[in-house]
Amino acid sequence: MWEQLRLNHYQFQRERLLRQQQVNVRRIHDLERKIERLQAMPSNEGRSKTIAHLSKRLVAALT
């Protein structure tokens, strides 16, 4: 009984970590796409600030 409980716990933890990793990868790709889209547009002050903000979020997501 305890062995099965332990195995279920570790399996649940592993699945949770895999789902979290998938979410993080999606978030990183989303940030990269947003930054690329904004960089392709003409530059202005608001857009530059948004790009800087998104870039900081990207760096934080990568660490």
MDTraj code that builds the backbone (N, CA, C; nanometers):
import mdtraj as md
import numpy as np

residues = "MET TRP GLU GLN LEU ARG LEU ASN HIS TYR GLN PHE GLN ARG GLU ARG LEU LEU ARG GLN GLN GLN VAL ASN VAL ARG ARG ILE HIS ASP LEU GLU ARG LYS ILE GLU ARG LEU GLN ALA MET PRO SER ASN GLU GLY ARG SER LYS THR ILE ALA HIS LEU SER LYS ARG LEU VAL ALA ALA LEU THR".split()
xyz = np.array([
    [0.0818, -0.1190, 0.0000],
    [0.0000, 0.0000, 0.0000],
    [0.0869, 0.1265, 0.0000],
    [0.1823, 0.1349, 0.0927],
    [0.2670, 0.2530, 0.0993],
    [0.3544, 0.2651, -0.0251],
    [0.3998, 0.1536, -0.0758],
    [0.4823, 0.1551, -0.1965],
    [0.4024, 0.2095, -0.3151],
    [0.2787, 0.1649, -0.3284],
    [0.1937, 0.2137, -0.4376],
    [0.1649, 0.3622, -0.4212],
    [0.1416, 0.4054, -0.2995],
    [0.1186, 0.5474, -0.2724],
    [0.2416, 0.6297, -0.3107],
    [0.3575, 0.5810, -0.2738],
    [0.4822, 0.6505, -0.3090],
    [0.4995, 0.6572, -0.4601],
    [0.4753, 0.5467, -0.5290],
    [0.4877, 0.5446, -0.6747],
    [0.3878, 0.6398, -0.7407],
    [0.2660, 0.6418, -0.6917],
    [0.1649, 0.7342, -0.7455],
    [0.2064, 0.8792, -0.7237],
    [0.2614, 0.9060, -0.6075],
    [0.3064, 1.0419, -0.5768],
    [0.4162, 1.0858, -0.6744],
    [0.5161, 1.0011, -0.6951],
    [0.6253, 1.0378, -0.7860],
    [0.5781, 1.0482, -0.9299],
    [0.4858, 0.9653, -0.9698],
    [0.4317, 0.9741, -1.1054],
    [0.3549, 1.1049, -1.1226],
    [0.2755, 1.1412, -1.0232],
    [0.2017, 1.2669, -1.0277],
    [0.2976, 1.3858, -1.0351],
    [0.4029, 1.3834, -0.9547],
    [0.5016, 1.4917, -0.9545],
    [0.5693, 1.5027, -1.0907],
    [0.6059, 1.3900, -1.1481],
    [0.6724, 1.3888, -1.2783],
    [0.5805, 1.4466, -1.3861],
    [0.4552, 1.4047, -1.3857],
    [0.3591, 1.4564, -1.4840],
    [0.3368, 1.6053, -1.4665],
    [0.3305, 1.6507, -1.3420],
    [0.3123, 1.7936, -1.3153],
    [0.4312, 1.8743, -1.3663],
    [0.5518, 1.8237, -1.3429],
    [0.6719, 1.8933, -1.3902],
    [0.6777, 1.8975, -1.5423],
    [0.6364, 1.7901, -1.6074],
    [0.6345, 1.7886, -1.7533],
    [0.5334, 1.8894, -1.8083],
    [0.4161, 1.8959, -1.7470],
    [0.3155, 1.9943, -1.7904],
    [0.3669, 2.1363, -1.7694],
    [0.4323, 2.1595, -1.6561],
    [0.4867, 2.2922, -1.6270],
    [0.5944, 2.3293, -1.7294],
    [0.6759, 2.2340, -1.7657],
    [0.7793, 2.2586, -1.8652],
    [0.7175, 2.2929, -2.0009],
    [0.6114, 2.2246, -2.0381],
    [0.5437, 2.2529, -2.1639],
    [0.4851, 2.3937, -2.1634],
    [0.4258, 2.4330, -2.0527],
    [0.3700, 2.5682, -2.0405],
    [0.4811, 2.6713, -2.0536],
    [0.5948, 2.6469, -1.9910],
    [0.7073, 2.7408, -1.9983],
    [0.7591, 2.7533, -2.1405],
    [0.7687, 2.6432, -2.2128],
    [0.8155, 2.6473, -2.3516],
    [0.7184, 2.7287, -2.4368],
    [0.5889, 2.7072, -2.4170],
    [0.4888, 2.7855, -2.4915],
    [0.5002, 2.9341, -2.4600],
    [0.5207, 2.9658, -2.3323],
    [0.5332, 3.1061, -2.2903],
    [0.6558, 3.1706, -2.3558],
    [0.7665, 3.0988, -2.3583],
    [0.8888, 3.1516, -2.4195],
    [0.8671, 3.1775, -2.5676],
    [0.8081, 3.0822, -2.6378],
    [0.7844, 3.1001, -2.7816],
    [0.6871, 3.2147, -2.8070],
    [0.5873, 3.2281, -2.7216],
    [0.4922, 3.3380, -2.7363],
    [0.5626, 3.4725, -2.7204],
    [0.6479, 3.4838, -2.6193],
    [0.7223, 3.6088, -2.5996],
    [0.8138, 3.6370, -2.7181],
    [0.8812, 3.5341, -2.7685],
    [0.9703, 3.5535, -2.8837],
    [0.8924, 3.6024, -3.0056],
    [0.7760, 3.5435, -3.0295],
    [0.6940, 3.5857, -3.1446],
    [0.6459, 3.7297, -3.1287],
    [0.6032, 3.7670, -3.0077],
    [0.5571, 3.9036, -2.9839],
    [0.6702, 4.0037, -3.0074],
    [0.7880, 3.9713, -2.9558],
    [0.9034, 4.0613, -2.9734],
    [0.9371, 4.0753, -3.1218],
    [0.9415, 3.9646, -3.1939],
    [0.9721, 3.9696, -3.3374],
    [0.8686, 4.0521, -3.4133],
    [0.7415, 4.0342, -3.3801],
    [0.6351, 4.1083, -3.4482],
    [0.6499, 4.2579, -3.4230],
    [0.6783, 4.2954, -3.2981],
    [0.6935, 4.4371, -3.2657],
    [0.8194, 4.4968, -3.3285],
    [0.9270, 4.4182, -3.3344],
    [1.0502, 4.4686, -3.3943],
    [1.0349, 4.4894, -3.5446],
    [0.9440, 4.4171, -3.6075],
    [0.9221, 4.4310, -3.7513],
    [0.8428, 4.5577, -3.7846],
    [0.7813, 4.6164, -3.6845],
    [0.7016, 4.7375, -3.7049],
    [0.7903, 4.8609, -3.6913],
    [0.7428, 4.9737, -3.7456],
    [0.8189, 5.0982, -3.7294],
    [0.8396, 5.1302, -3.5808],
    [0.9543, 5.1860, -3.5509],
    [0.9908, 5.2133, -3.4126],
    [0.9175, 5.3360, -3.3587],
    [0.8743, 5.3264, -3.2347],
    [0.8258, 5.4428, -3.1606],
    [0.8516, 5.4181, -3.0124],
    [0.8347, 5.5208, -2.9316],
    [0.8723, 5.5118, -2.7912],
    [0.7940, 5.4039, -2.7159],
    [0.6641, 5.4001, -2.7361],
    [0.5815, 5.3014, -2.6663],
    [0.6166, 5.1595, -2.7060],
    [0.6400, 5.1405, -2.8337],
    [0.6756, 5.0070, -2.8828],
    [0.8115, 4.9644, -2.8289],
    [0.9049, 5.0572, -2.8232],
    [1.0377, 5.0259, -2.7699],
    [1.0299, 4.9859, -2.6227],
    [0.9456, 5.0547, -2.5470],
    [0.9283, 5.0194, -2.4061],
    [0.8650, 4.8812, -2.3922],
    [0.7679, 4.8520, -2.4782],
    [0.7031, 4.7208, -2.4749],
    [0.8022, 4.6108, -2.5095],
    [0.8855, 4.6348, -2.6095],
    [0.9874, 4.5363, -2.6479],
    [1.0844, 4.5135, -2.5317],
    [1.1254, 4.6192, -2.4660],
    [1.2170, 4.6062, -2.3520],
    [1.1512, 4.5265, -2.2400],
    [1.0251, 4.5555, -2.2141],
    [0.9524, 4.4831, -2.1083],
    [0.9399, 4.3347, -2.1432],
    [0.9014, 4.3051, -2.2669],
    [0.8877, 4.1661, -2.3093],
    [1.0227, 4.0945, -2.3082],
    [1.1283, 4.1661, -2.3434],
    [1.2621, 4.1064, -2.3420],
    [1.3038, 4.0687, -2.1995],
    [1.2698, 4.1540, -2.1032],
    [1.3002, 4.1213, -1.9635],
    [1.2231, 3.9979, -1.9185],
    [1.0966, 3.9900, -1.9590],
    [1.0159, 3.8720, -1.9251],
    [1.0726, 3.7463, -1.9897],
    [1.1239, 3.7607, -2.1118],
    [1.1839, 3.6464, -2.1817],
    [1.3076, 3.5988, -2.1081],
    [1.3930, 3.6905, -2.0677],
    [1.5143, 3.6533, -1.9938],
    [1.4760, 3.5833, -1.8639],
    [1.3765, 3.6350, -1.7959],
    [1.3315, 3.5740, -1.6698],
    [1.2765, 3.4341, -1.6951],
    [1.2070, 3.4150, -1.8045],
    [1.1504, 3.2824, -1.8364],
    [1.2585, 3.1826, -1.8727],
    [1.3689, 3.2318, -1.9250],
    [1.4782, 3.1424, -1.9666],
    [1.5664, 3.1008, -1.8491],
    [1.5562, 3.1705, -1.7387],
    [1.6414, 3.1368, -1.6239],
    [1.5666, 3.0557, -1.5209],
])
top = md.Topology()
chain = top.add_chain()
for i, resn in enumerate(residues, 1):
    res = top.add_residue(resn, chain, resSeq=i)
    for name in ("N", "CA", "C"):
        top.add_atom(name, md.element.get_by_symbol(name[0]), res)
traj = md.Trajectory(xyz[None], top)
